[in-house]
C-alpha cells in the first residue's frame, strides 16, 4: 500500500465535513434512498443498505435520521436517482474517479466535465482509469497517544480477516477485501481499539506526485469542487501528495 494514505484523504475531507455536516448527511441520505428503492428497507437482506448504514454511523449520522431516511424512501414516489461514475485525468496526469448519484444526468455530467476542464484536466471515457484502482476496505485506528501495541493490533486485525496493515502518523491503516470490511471493524472494536473510520476505498496501483505549483493548485481545486457538488458521492484519485 506504499504511496497511498487513506488517512491523508480523510484528514483533507474532515476539515470540511466538520463544518458541513448537513451536506454530508444529505449525500449519505441520498445513497441510502437509492439502496432502499433498489433492494428494500431491510438491511438484513439488502447488503448495500447495510453497508451504507455503517457508513452513516461512521460519519456520526444519528440513528433517528437513518431510520427516517429509510422509511421515507420506502414510501417515496419522488425523485428517481441513478448512480453514474465518471473517469478522467487531472493536472499532471492524476487519475480521477467520480461516483455520483443524480436525478438529472445531463446536469451532473455537465458539472463534472466543467470542473475537469476548468482545472486543467479532462474527462475521459468509462474505464479509462478504473483499471489503475483496486476496491478495498480501509479501517483507520486512532493512535494519537501512541499507546497501542502495533504487534497486538496487527495480530488481531489479521486474525479477524484483514489483508494488509500500515502504520501512519498517529494512526494505523488496516486494509481488507470489501466484503470483510465491517466484520473486521467489529472485531477491532470488540477488542477495544478506537476506530476513526471504516470505509470502502479505491486503492491505486501507482501514484502521481505533483511538483509544479500550478498542478498542485489546480488539482486541489478540482478535488474541492468535485467534493462540494451535491451530486458527487465519492472522489478517488492517485495523487500522492494530496495532504
C-alpha positions as CSV (number, residue, x, y, z in Angstrom):
1,X,0.0,0.0,0.0
2,X,3.0,2.3,-0.3
3,X,2.4,5.7,-1.8
4,X,-1.2,5.9,-0.8
5,X,-2.6,7.1,2.5
6,X,-6.3,6.8,3.1
7,X,-5.7,8.9,6.3
8,X,-4.4,11.8,4.2
9,X,-7.7,11.8,2.3
10,X,-9.8,11.6,5.4
11,X,-8.0,14.5,7.1
12,X,-8.5,16.5,3.9
13,X,-12.2,15.8,4.0
14,X,-12.6,16.1,7.7
15,X,-11.6,19.8,7.7
16,X,-14.6,20.5,5.6
17,X,-17.1,18.0,6.8
18,X,-16.8,19.1,10.4
19,X,-18.2,22.5,9.2
20,X,-20.6,21.0,6.7
21,X,-22.3,18.0,8.4
22,X,-25.6,18.8,6.9
23,X,-24.2,18.4,3.4
24,X,-22.6,15.1,4.4
25,X,-25.8,13.8,5.9
26,X,-27.7,14.8,2.7
27,X,-25.3,12.9,0.5
28,X,-25.4,9.7,2.6
29,X,-29.2,10.1,2.8
30,X,-29.4,10.1,-1.0
31,X,-27.2,7.0,-1.2
32,X,-29.5,5.2,1.4
33,X,-32.6,6.2,-0.6
34,X,-31.2,4.7,-3.8
35,X,-30.3,1.5,-2.0
36,X,-33.7,1.2,-0.4
37,X,-35.5,1.7,-3.7
38,X,-33.3,-0.9,-5.4
39,X,-33.2,-3.6,-2.7
40,X,-35.8,-2.8,0.0
41,X,-35.5,-1.3,3.5
42,X,-34.3,-4.4,5.4
43,X,-30.5,-4.3,5.9
44,X,-30.5,-8.0,6.7
45,X,-31.4,-8.7,3.1
46,X,-30.0,-5.6,1.5
47,X,-26.3,-5.7,1.8
48,X,-25.7,-2.3,0.2
49,X,-28.1,-0.7,2.6
50,X,-26.4,-2.4,5.5
51,X,-23.0,-1.0,4.3
52,X,-24.5,2.5,4.0
53,X,-25.9,2.4,7.5
54,X,-22.5,1.5,8.7
55,X,-21.1,4.4,6.7
56,X,-23.7,6.8,8.1
57,X,-22.8,5.8,11.6
58,X,-19.1,6.2,10.9
59,X,-20.0,9.8,9.9
60,X,-22.0,10.4,13.1
61,X,-25.4,10.4,11.4
62,X,-27.9,9.9,14.2
63,X,-29.8,6.7,14.2
64,X,-33.1,8.6,14.1
65,X,-32.0,10.3,10.9
66,X,-31.1,7.0,9.4
67,X,-34.5,5.4,10.3
68,X,-36.3,8.4,8.9
69,X,-34.5,8.3,5.6
70,X,-35.2,4.6,5.2
71,X,-38.9,5.0,6.0
72,X,-39.2,8.0,3.7
73,X,-37.5,6.1,0.8
74,X,-39.8,3.1,1.3
75,X,-42.9,5.2,0.8
76,X,-41.5,7.7,-1.6
77,X,-42.7,8.3,-5.1
78,X,-40.4,11.3,-5.5
79,X,-37.1,11.7,-7.3
80,X,-35.7,8.7,-9.2
81,X,-31.9,8.8,-8.6
82,X,-29.3,6.9,-10.7
83,X,-25.7,6.2,-9.9
84,X,-23.2,7.2,-12.6
85,X,-19.4,7.0,-12.4
86,X,-17.2,9.4,-14.4
87,X,-13.5,9.0,-15.0
88,X,-10.8,11.3,-16.2
89,X,-7.4,12.9,-15.6
90,X,-6.5,15.9,-13.5
91,X,-3.4,18.1,-13.8
92,X,-0.1,16.2,-14.3
93,X,-1.9,13.0,-15.3
94,X,-3.5,12.3,-12.0
95,X,-6.2,9.6,-12.4
96,X,-9.6,10.6,-11.0
97,X,-12.8,8.6,-10.5
98,X,-16.0,10.4,-9.6
99,X,-19.0,8.5,-8.2
100,X,-22.3,10.4,-8.4
101,X,-26.0,9.9,-7.5
102,X,-28.3,12.1,-9.6
103,X,-31.8,12.8,-10.7
104,X,-30.5,14.7,-13.7
105,X,-27.6,13.1,-15.6
106,X,-27.3,16.0,-18.0
107,X,-26.7,18.4,-15.2
108,X,-24.3,16.2,-13.4
109,X,-22.3,15.3,-16.5
110,X,-22.1,18.9,-17.5
111,X,-20.9,20.0,-14.0
112,X,-18.3,17.2,-13.7
113,X,-16.9,17.9,-17.2
114,X,-16.7,21.7,-16.4
115,X,-14.7,21.0,-13.3
116,X,-12.2,18.9,-15.2
117,X,-11.9,21.5,-18.0
118,X,-11.7,24.5,-15.6
119,X,-8.9,23.0,-13.5
120,X,-6.6,21.7,-16.3
121,X,-7.9,18.2,-16.5
122,X,-10.0,16.3,-18.9
123,X,-12.9,13.9,-18.5
124,X,-12.4,10.6,-20.3
125,X,-14.5,7.6,-21.2
126,X,-15.7,4.9,-18.9
127,X,-12.9,2.5,-17.9
128,X,-10.1,4.9,-18.9
129,X,-8.6,5.0,-15.4
130,X,-10.5,2.4,-13.3
131,X,-8.1,-0.3,-14.2
132,X,-5.5,1.6,-12.1
133,X,-7.5,1.1,-8.9
134,X,-8.5,-1.9,-6.7
135,X,-11.5,-1.9,-4.4
136,X,-10.6,-2.3,-0.7
137,X,-12.0,-1.8,2.7
138,X,-9.9,0.6,4.8
139,X,-10.1,0.9,8.6
140,X,-8.3,3.8,10.4
141,X,-7.4,3.1,14.1
142,X,-6.6,6.1,16.2
143,X,-3.1,6.0,17.8
144,X,-2.7,9.7,18.6
145,X,-1.4,8.9,22.1
146,X,1.0,6.3,20.7
147,X,-0.1,3.7,23.3
148,X,-1.3,0.9,21.0
149,X,0.9,-2.2,20.8
150,X,1.4,-2.4,17.0
151,X,2.2,-6.2,17.1
152,X,-1.0,-7.0,19.0
153,X,-3.2,-4.8,16.8
154,X,-1.7,-6.4,13.7
155,X,-2.3,-9.9,15.1
156,X,-5.9,-9.0,16.0
157,X,-6.5,-7.5,12.6
158,X,-5.0,-10.3,10.6
159,X,-6.8,-13.0,12.6
160,X,-10.1,-11.2,12.0
161,X,-9.6,-11.2,8.2
162,X,-7.5,-8.2,7.4
163,X,-5.2,-8.4,4.4
164,X,-2.7,-5.7,5.0
165,X,-1.6,-3.3,7.7
166,X,0.4,0.0,7.8
167,X,1.4,2.5,10.5
168,X,0.8,6.1,9.7
169,X,1.2,9.4,11.6
170,X,-0.9,8.9,14.7
171,X,-2.9,6.2,13.1
172,X,-2.8,2.6,11.9
173,X,-4.4,1.8,8.5
174,X,-5.9,-1.7,8.0
175,X,-6.9,-3.0,4.6
176,X,-9.5,-5.7,3.9
177,X,-11.3,-7.2,1.0
178,X,-14.5,-5.1,0.6
179,X,-16.9,-7.8,1.9
180,X,-14.9,-8.2,5.1
181,X,-14.7,-4.5,6.0
182,X,-17.4,-4.3,8.7
183,X,-16.6,-7.7,10.1
184,X,-13.0,-6.7,10.7
185,X,-14.2,-3.3,12.1
186,X,-16.5,-5.0,14.6
187,X,-13.7,-7.4,15.7
188,X,-11.3,-4.5,16.3
189,X,-14.0,-2.5,18.2
190,X,-14.7,-5.6,20.2
191,X,-11.1,-5.8,21.2
192,X,-11.2,-2.2,22.4
193,X,-9.4,-0.4,19.5
194,X,-10.7,3.2,18.7
195,X,-11.9,3.3,15.1
196,X,-11.7,6.7,13.4
197,X,-13.3,5.4,10.2
198,X,-14.2,2.3,8.2
199,X,-14.9,2.9,4.5
200,X,-14.7,1.3,1.1
201,X,-11.9,2.8,-1.0
202,X,-10.3,2.5,-4.3
203,X,-6.6,1.9,-3.9
204,X,-4.4,3.0,-6.8
205,X,-1.7,0.6,-8.1
206,X,0.5,3.6,-8.9
207,X,0.6,7.1,-7.7
208,X,1.4,10.5,-9.2
209,X,3.4,13.1,-7.3
210,X,2.9,16.7,-8.5
211,X,5.7,19.1,-8.3
212,X,4.5,22.1,-10.4
213,X,2.9,24.8,-8.3
214,X,0.2,25.2,-10.9
215,X,-0.5,21.4,-11.0
216,X,-0.7,21.4,-7.2
217,X,-3.1,24.4,-7.1
218,X,-5.4,23.2,-9.8
219,X,-5.5,19.6,-8.6
220,X,-6.5,20.8,-5.1
221,X,-9.2,23.0,-6.6
222,X,-10.5,20.1,-8.8
223,X,-10.9,17.8,-5.8
224,X,-12.5,20.5,-3.7
225,X,-15.1,21.4,-6.4
226,X,-16.0,17.8,-7.1
227,X,-16.5,17.1,-3.4
228,X,-18.6,20.3,-3.0
229,X,-21.0,19.2,-5.7
230,X,-24.2,17.8,-4.2
231,X,-24.5,15.1,-6.8
232,X,-20.9,13.7,-6.1
233,X,-20.8,10.9,-3.5
234,X,-17.1,9.9,-3.7
235,X,-13.9,11.2,-5.4
236,X,-10.9,8.8,-5.8
237,X,-7.5,9.7,-7.2
238,X,-3.9,8.6,-7.3
239,X,-2.4,12.0,-6.3
240,X,0.3,11.0,-3.8
241,X,0.9,14.3,-2.1
242,X,-2.7,15.3,-1.6
243,X,-2.2,16.3,2.1
